[in-house]
Amino acid sequence: MNILILGSGGREHALAWAVMQNPKCDRLIVAPGNAGIAGIAECAALNIGDGGAVVTFAEENAIDFVIIGPEAPLVAGVADRLRAAGLLVFGPDAAAARLEASKSFTKEICDAAGAPTAAYGHFTDAASARAYVEAQGAPIVIKADGLAAGKGVIIAQTTREALAAVDDMFDGAFGAAGAEVVVEEFMDGEEASFFVLCDGENVLPIGTAQDHKRVGEGDTGPNTGGMGAYSPAPVMDDAVVTATLDRIVRPTMAEMARRGSPYQGVLFVGLMIENGAPRLVEYNVRFGDPECQALMMRLGAQALDLMHATAERRLSEMNVNWADDHALTVVLAASGYPGAYEKGSVIRGLDGLPEDSRRMVFHAGTGRDAGQFTAQGGRVLAVTARADTLKEAQATAYGMVDSIDWPEGFCRRDIGWRAL
């Protein structure tokens, strides 16, 4: 197969790495890709939010299968354009991608499906949202309704902090994403990520993970896109998985199909689990980043077969073959992230690190300048290791981190602490 992956982050590097393990892949192009991806696949300059341009590129390059990595092209309807052109694609259409594009839409679906989630209010003006916050008190969660690159969520510990978050969102802190705001009940418990494939009818669980969203050790400081992750998630035992499928995922998929928007792709189910009972935090319509890096390290070559079966609506034929192992990812970010940070610093020591089925450095925000890797983003590298135990995976990952010479970068030193 000739395969095209859309995206440029660590998630897409991990997807490309897994796809390349599979002998069914004859040619792999990643658009636009990054400096690390360029080491294993062809990279192509392409506006991945322009469905017409993606269709033309796919046709000109005899692409058999398109995998869409990030949420923005999905929300923009790129999958719709590809399917309309007769191309096989992994990723939901724009109508189904509303599960991530609009938090209020997801709440509406949960209400209709009877899926347990936090109590909430949906607001289009600051005054009403402020009144709701003052009536509910704190702690409370303030969310930009639209896409905010994983950063549009404020967990406010005080009413004053919540009111400030409301004002910031309506004043444009998250751009158009904050034009509408969802205010949610604060849920106690342990957070986990559950990943399932859906082909419009069938649902297949493919893994669990837990990530570390906050920038500081001990899960402190502001939220980020994710500072590290590990798989599997110990809290996601068989009973919790079954409850999540029966009470949340399958009812949601049935409601989407009932509305004429059957879901086809990967569904990232963000959960809060208290006393063994899962409640939905949010849906994402793509693989998480950095959870994807840990998942792909464990799934390997079968990831391509599973995604291809999803696109061809034959998930009922598939099984996931899990090794009884663990994977852990440590994100290296530019100093200052998630605030302002400098670009262009040189990263040394990457060329000497191993790249095999148990150890990989996935690139997110990197470039190449005069033969040297440079930092071009906030989250720059995802150092990932797989081992028989989580403790071994953690030790291996941090051993690799310590071999990287990048004074302008930083990482958390406690990824996996909750499980360990």
C-alpha positions as CSV (number, residue, x, y, z in Angstrom):
1,M,0.0,0.0,0.0
2,N,1.0,3.6,-0.6
3,I,0.1,5.5,2.6
4,L,-0.3,9.2,3.4
5,I,-0.3,10.4,7.0
6,L,-1.4,14.0,7.7
7,G,0.3,15.8,10.5
8,S,3.6,17.0,11.9
9,G,3.8,16.1,15.6
10,G,5.0,13.3,17.9
11,R,1.7,11.5,17.4
12,E,2.3,11.4,13.6
13,H,5.9,10.2,14.1
14,A,4.7,7.4,16.3
15,L,2.0,6.5,13.7
16,A,4.6,6.5,10.9
17,W,7.0,4.4,13.0
18,A,4.3,1.8,13.6
19,V,3.1,1.8,10.0
20,M,6.6,1.3,8.7
21,Q,6.9,-1.9,10.8
22,N,4.2,-3.5,8.7
23,P,5.3,-5.2,5.4
24,K,2.0,-4.1,3.8
25,C,3.4,-0.5,3.6
26,D,5.2,-0.1,0.3
27,R,5.6,3.7,0.4
28,L,4.9,6.2,3.3
29,I,4.5,9.9,2.9
30,V,3.9,12.2,5.9
31,A,2.6,15.7,5.2
32,P,4.1,18.0,6.4
33,G,6.1,15.8,8.8
34,N,9.1,17.0,10.8
35,A,12.8,16.5,11.0
36,G,12.5,13.2,12.9
37,I,9.9,11.8,10.6
38,A,12.1,12.6,7.6
39,G,14.5,9.9,8.9
40,I,11.9,7.1,8.3
41,A,9.5,8.4,5.6
42,E,9.1,10.9,2.8
43,C,7.9,14.3,3.9
44,A,5.8,16.6,1.7
45,A,4.8,20.3,2.0
46,L,1.0,20.3,2.0
47,N,-1.8,22.3,3.5
48,I,-3.5,19.5,5.4
49,G,-6.5,21.7,6.2
50,D,-7.3,22.1,2.5
51,G,-9.4,19.0,1.5
52,G,-9.1,19.7,-2.2
53,A,-5.3,20.0,-2.0
54,V,-5.1,16.7,0.0
55,V,-7.3,14.9,-2.6
56,T,-5.2,16.2,-5.5
57,F,-1.9,15.2,-3.7
58,A,-3.3,11.7,-2.9
59,E,-4.4,11.1,-6.5
60,E,-1.1,12.4,-8.0
61,N,0.9,10.0,-5.7
62,A,-1.4,7.0,-6.1
63,I,-2.2,6.9,-2.4
64,D,-4.2,3.9,-1.3
65,F,-4.9,4.9,2.3
66,V,-4.9,8.2,4.2
67,I,-4.5,8.4,8.0
68,I,-5.4,11.8,9.5
69,G,-3.5,12.5,12.7
70,P,-4.6,15.9,14.2
71,E,-8.1,17.1,14.9
72,A,-8.1,20.3,12.9
73,P,-8.3,18.7,9.4
74,L,-11.0,16.3,10.7
75,V,-13.1,19.2,11.9
76,A,-12.5,21.0,8.6
77,G,-14.0,18.1,6.7
78,V,-10.9,16.7,5.0
79,A,-12.0,13.2,5.6
80,D,-15.3,14.0,3.9
81,R,-13.5,15.3,0.8
82,L,-11.3,12.3,0.6
83,R,-14.2,9.8,0.9
84,A,-16.2,11.8,-1.7
85,A,-13.2,11.3,-4.1
86,G,-13.3,7.6,-3.5
87,L,-10.2,7.4,-1.3
88,L,-9.9,5.2,1.8
89,V,-9.4,7.3,4.9
90,F,-8.9,6.7,8.7
91,G,-10.7,9.5,10.6
92,P,-14.3,10.7,11.2
93,D,-16.2,13.1,9.0
94,A,-16.8,16.6,10.1
95,A,-20.2,15.9,11.6
96,A,-18.8,13.2,13.8
97,A,-15.7,15.2,14.6
98,R,-18.0,17.6,16.5
99,L,-17.5,15.3,19.5
100,E,-14.2,17.1,19.9
101,A,-14.9,20.4,18.1
102,S,-17.8,21.3,20.5
103,K,-17.9,20.4,24.2
104,S,-21.5,21.5,24.4
105,F,-22.4,19.1,21.5
106,T,-20.7,16.3,23.4
107,K,-22.7,17.1,26.5
108,E,-25.9,17.1,24.4
109,I,-25.0,13.7,23.0
110,C,-24.2,12.4,26.5
111,D,-27.6,13.6,27.8
112,A,-29.4,11.9,24.9
113,A,-27.4,8.6,25.3
114,G,-27.6,8.6,29.1
115,A,-23.8,8.5,29.4
116,P,-22.5,9.6,32.8
117,T,-20.6,12.8,32.8
118,A,-20.2,16.0,34.8
119,A,-23.1,18.3,35.5
120,Y,-22.7,21.5,33.4
121,G,-23.9,24.8,32.0
122,H,-23.3,26.1,28.4
123,F,-23.0,29.8,28.0
124,T,-22.6,32.3,25.1
125,D,-22.0,35.4,27.4
126,A,-19.8,36.1,30.3
127,A,-22.6,37.4,32.7
128,S,-24.6,34.2,32.6
129,A,-21.4,32.1,33.0
130,R,-20.3,34.2,36.0
131,A,-23.7,33.9,37.6
132,Y,-23.6,30.1,37.2
133,V,-20.1,29.9,38.7
134,E,-21.1,32.0,41.7
135,A,-24.2,29.8,42.3
136,Q,-22.1,26.5,42.0
137,G,-19.0,27.6,43.9
138,A,-15.5,26.0,43.6
139,P,-13.7,23.9,42.7
140,I,-15.2,24.1,39.2
141,V,-14.0,23.5,35.6
142,I,-14.1,26.2,32.9
143,K,-13.8,25.0,29.3
144,A,-13.6,26.8,26.0
145,D,-16.3,25.1,23.9
146,G,-14.1,24.8,20.7
147,L,-10.7,23.5,19.8
148,A,-7.9,25.0,21.9
149,A,-5.0,22.6,21.2
150,G,-5.6,20.8,24.5
151,K,-5.2,23.9,26.6
152,G,-8.7,25.4,26.8
153,V,-9.5,23.8,30.2
154,I,-9.1,25.7,33.5
155,I,-9.6,23.7,36.8
156,A,-10.4,26.5,39.2
157,Q,-9.8,25.9,42.8
158,T,-11.5,29.2,43.9
159,T,-14.5,31.1,42.7
160,R,-12.3,34.1,42.0
161,E,-10.1,32.0,39.8
162,A,-13.1,30.6,37.9
163,L,-14.6,34.0,37.3
164,A,-11.2,35.2,35.9
165,A,-11.1,32.2,33.6
166,V,-14.6,33.0,32.3
167,D,-13.6,36.6,31.6
168,D,-10.4,35.5,29.9
169,M,-12.2,33.1,27.6
170,F,-14.8,35.6,26.6
171,D,-12.1,38.2,26.2
172,G,-10.4,36.0,23.6
173,A,-7.7,34.2,25.5
174,F,-8.4,31.1,23.4
175,G,-9.5,32.9,20.2
176,A,-12.7,31.6,18.6
177,A,-12.6,28.5,20.7
178,G,-13.7,30.5,23.7
179,A,-16.6,32.3,22.0
180,E,-18.8,29.8,23.9
181,V,-17.9,28.4,27.3
182,V,-18.9,25.2,29.2
183,V,-18.8,25.3,33.0
184,E,-18.6,21.9,34.6
185,E,-18.8,20.2,37.9
186,F,-15.4,19.3,39.3
187,M,-15.2,15.5,39.3
188,D,-13.1,13.7,41.9
189,G,-11.2,10.5,41.1
190,E,-8.4,9.2,38.9
191,E,-8.2,10.3,35.3
192,A,-7.4,7.8,32.5
193,S,-7.5,7.6,28.7
194,F,-9.3,4.8,26.8
195,F,-8.8,4.3,23.1
196,V,-11.3,2.5,20.9
197,L,-11.7,2.0,17.2
198,C,-15.1,2.5,15.6
199,D,-16.1,1.6,12.0
200,G,-19.6,3.1,12.2
201,E,-21.1,0.0,13.7
202,N,-18.5,-2.1,15.6
203,V,-16.3,-0.9,18.5
204,L,-12.9,-2.4,19.3
205,P,-10.9,-1.4,22.4
206,I,-7.2,-0.9,21.5
207,G,-5.6,0.3,24.7
208,T,-5.5,2.4,27.9
209,A,-3.1,5.1,29.1
210,Q,-2.6,7.8,31.6
211,D,-1.0,11.2,30.8
212,H,0.4,14.0,32.8
213,K,-1.2,17.2,31.7
214,R,0.3,19.7,34.1
215,V,3.7,21.2,33.5
216,G,5.1,20.7,37.0
217,E,6.1,17.6,38.9
218,G,3.5,16.2,41.2
219,D,0.9,17.3,38.6
220,T,1.2,21.0,39.5
221,G,1.2,24.2,37.5
222,P,-0.8,25.1,34.3
223,N,-2.2,22.5,31.9
224,T,-0.2,21.6,28.8
225,G,-0.7,19.4,25.7
226,G,0.8,16.6,27.8
227,M,4.2,16.2,29.5
228,G,4.3,12.4,29.4
229,A,2.2,9.3,29.4
230,Y,2.3,5.5,30.1
231,S,0.3,2.5,29.0
232,P,-1.5,0.5,30.2
233,A,-3.4,2.5,32.9
234,P,-3.7,0.4,36.1
235,V,-7.0,2.0,37.1
236,M,-8.6,0.6,33.8
237,D,-9.2,-2.9,35.0
238,D,-11.6,-5.3,33.2
239,A,-14.6,-4.1,35.2
240,V,-13.9,-0.4,34.4
241,V,-13.3,-1.2,30.7
242,T,-16.6,-3.1,30.5
243,A,-18.5,-0.3,32.3
244,T,-17.0,2.3,30.0
245,L,-18.0,0.4,26.9
246,D,-21.5,-0.4,28.1
247,R,-22.4,2.9,29.7
248,I,-20.5,5.5,27.7
249,V,-18.9,4.4,24.4
250,R,-21.6,2.1,22.9
251,P,-24.5,4.4,23.8
252,T,-22.7,7.4,22.3
253,M,-21.9,5.5,19.1
254,A,-25.6,4.4,18.8
255,E,-26.8,8.0,19.3
256,M,-24.3,9.3,16.7
257,A,-25.6,6.7,14.2
258,R,-29.2,7.5,15.1
259,R,-28.5,11.1,14.1
260,G,-27.1,10.1,10.8
261,S,-23.4,10.7,11.8
262,P,-21.9,7.2,12.3
263,Y,-18.5,7.5,13.8
264,Q,-15.5,6.0,11.9
265,G,-12.0,6.3,13.3
266,V,-10.3,6.3,16.7
267,L,-12.2,7.6,19.7
268,F,-10.2,8.9,22.6
269,V,-12.3,8.6,25.7
270,G,-11.1,10.8,28.6
271,L,-12.4,9.4,31.9
272,M,-12.6,10.2,35.5
273,I,-12.9,7.1,37.7
274,E,-14.1,7.1,41.3
275,N,-14.8,3.9,43.2
276,G,-14.7,1.9,40.0
277,A,-17.3,4.0,38.3
278,P,-16.2,5.8,35.1
279,R,-17.6,9.2,34.0
280,L,-16.8,11.0,30.7
281,V,-14.5,14.0,30.9
282,E,-14.3,14.5,27.2
283,Y,-14.1,12.9,23.8
284,N,-11.3,13.5,21.3
285,V,-11.6,12.3,17.7
286,R,-7.9,11.4,17.2
287,F,-5.1,9.7,19.1
288,G,-3.8,11.6,22.1
289,D,-0.3,13.1,22.1
290,P,1.7,11.8,24.0
291,E,-0.5,8.8,24.7
292,C,-0.1,7.7,21.1
293,Q,3.6,7.3,21.4
294,A,3.2,4.8,24.3
295,L,0.3,3.0,22.5
296,M,2.2,2.7,19.2
297,M,5.3,1.4,20.9
298,R,3.1,-1.4,22.3
299,L,0.9,-2.1,19.3
300,G,3.7,-2.0,16.6
301,A,2.9,-3.3,13.1
302,Q,-0.6,-4.4,13.8
303,A,-1.7,-0.7,14.2
304,L,-1.8,-0.4,10.4
305,D,-4.0,-3.5,10.0
306,L,-6.4,-2.2,12.7
307,M,-6.7,1.3,11.2
308,H,-7.1,-0.2,7.7
309,A,-9.9,-2.5,8.9
310,T,-11.6,0.5,10.6
311,A,-11.6,2.4,7.3
312,E,-13.0,-0.6,5.4
313,R,-15.7,-1.2,8.1
314,R,-14.6,-4.7,9.0
315,L,-13.6,-4.3,12.6
316,S,-15.7,-7.3,13.5
317,E,-12.9,-9.5,12.0
318,M,-10.1,-8.0,14.1
319,N,-8.5,-8.7,17.4
320,V,-5.8,-6.8,19.2
321,N,-2.7,-8.8,20.2
322,W,-1.3,-7.2,23.3
323,A,2.1,-8.2,24.8
324,D,2.0,-8.2,28.6
325,D,4.3,-5.1,28.8
326,H,4.4,-1.4,29.5
327,A,5.5,1.7,27.7
328,L,6.3,5.2,29.0
329,T,6.9,8.5,27.3
330,V,8.7,11.5,28.6
331,V,8.1,14.8,26.8
332,L,11.0,17.3,26.4
333,A,9.7,20.8,26.0
334,A,11.3,24.2,25.3
335,S,12.0,26.3,28.4
336,G,9.0,28.6,29.1
337,Y,6.4,26.2,27.7
338,P,3.4,26.3,28.0
339,G,4.1,30.1,28.0
340,A,6.4,31.9,25.7
341,Y,9.5,30.0,24.5
342,E,12.4,30.5,22.1
343,K,12.8,28.6,18.8
344,G,16.0,27.5,17.1
345,S,18.1,26.1,19.8
346,V,20.3,23.1,18.8
347,I,19.6,19.6,20.2
348,R,22.6,17.3,20.4
349,G,22.9,13.6,21.3
350,L,20.0,12.3,19.3
351,D,22.0,10.5,16.6
352,G,23.6,8.1,19.1
353,L,20.4,6.9,20.7
354,P,18.9,3.5,19.9
355,E,15.8,3.2,17.7
356,D,14.2,-0.2,17.9
357,S,11.0,-1.9,19.1
358,R,11.7,-1.0,22.7
359,R,13.3,2.4,22.5
360,M,12.4,5.4,20.3
361,V,12.7,9.2,20.4
362,F,9.6,10.5,18.6
363,H,10.0,14.1,17.3
364,A,7.3,16.7,17.7
365,G,8.6,20.2,17.1
366,T,12.0,19.7,15.4
367,G,13.7,21.1,12.4
368,R,17.0,20.5,10.7
369,D,19.6,23.2,10.2
370,A,23.1,22.6,8.8
371,G,22.8,18.9,9.7
372,Q,21.8,19.6,13.3
373,F,18.4,19.1,14.9
374,T,16.8,22.3,16.2
375,A,13.8,23.0,18.5
376,Q,10.9,24.5,16.6
377,G,8.0,24.1,19.0
378,G,6.8,23.9,22.6
379,R,6.8,20.2,23.0
380,V,9.8,19.0,21.0
381,L,10.6,15.4,21.7
382,A,8.8,12.3,23.2
383,V,11.4,9.9,24.6
384,T,9.6,6.5,24.7
385,A,10.6,3.1,26.1
386,R,8.9,-0.3,26.4
387,A,9.7,-3.0,29.0
388,D,8.3,-5.8,31.0
389,T,7.5,-3.5,33.9
390,L,6.6,0.1,34.1
391,K,9.5,0.8,36.4
392,E,11.9,-0.6,33.8
393,A,10.3,1.4,31.1
394,Q,10.6,4.5,33.2
395,A,14.3,3.9,33.9
396,T,15.1,3.3,30.3
397,A,13.2,6.4,29.1
398,Y,15.0,8.6,31.6
399,G,18.3,7.1,30.8
400,M,17.7,8.2,27.2
401,V,16.6,11.6,28.3
402,D,19.9,12.0,30.2
403,S,21.8,11.3,26.9
404,I,20.2,14.2,25.1
405,D,22.2,17.5,25.3
406,W,19.7,20.3,25.1
407,P,20.2,23.0,27.8
408,E,17.2,25.0,26.5
409,G,14.8,22.2,27.2
410,F,13.2,20.6,30.2
411,C,11.1,17.6,31.3
412,R,9.3,16.4,34.3
413,R,11.2,13.8,36.2
414,D,8.2,12.0,37.7
415,I,6.3,10.5,34.7
416,G,4.5,7.4,35.9
417,W,4.6,8.4,39.6
418,R,0.9,7.6,40.2
419,A,1.2,4.0,39.0
420,L,4.5,3.4,40.6
